[in-house]
Amino acid sequence: MTARTHTGARSVRATSAGVDTRLPWWALALPVLAFVALFLLITGPGQAHAAGGDPGIGGILERIQQTLPL
């Protein structure tokens, strides 16, 4: 009787140099997709503009610079 894990019996192979671990395609694709989606949300200006002429990230950085003792 052999023990099987939830990842499947083919995911780990023993070689003479050690253990060769193979990841499924989605184990790399999902983190990359999430990173790209978040990066696009952060960098893209989008269609929403603040009412009242708020300068956005520039105003936040300026206020941080004013509060730091330099």
ZIZI-V308037 format. One record per backbone hydrogen bond with DSSP energy under -0.5 kcal/mol. NH is the residue of the N-H (numbers start at 1). CO is the residue of the C=O. Records with the same first field share a line. If there is no record, write none. Layout:
NH: CO + CO
This chain:
8: 5
11: 8
13: 20
15: 13 + 18
18: 15
20: 13
21: 19
22: 11
27: 24
28: 24 + 25
29: 25
30: 26
32: 28
33: 29
34: 30
35: 31
36: 32
37: 33
38: 34
39: 35
40: 36
41: 37
42: 38
43: 39
44: 40
49: 47
53: 50
58: 55
59: 56
60: 56
61: 57
62: 58
63: 59
64: 60
65: 61
66: 62
67: 63
68: 64
70: 68
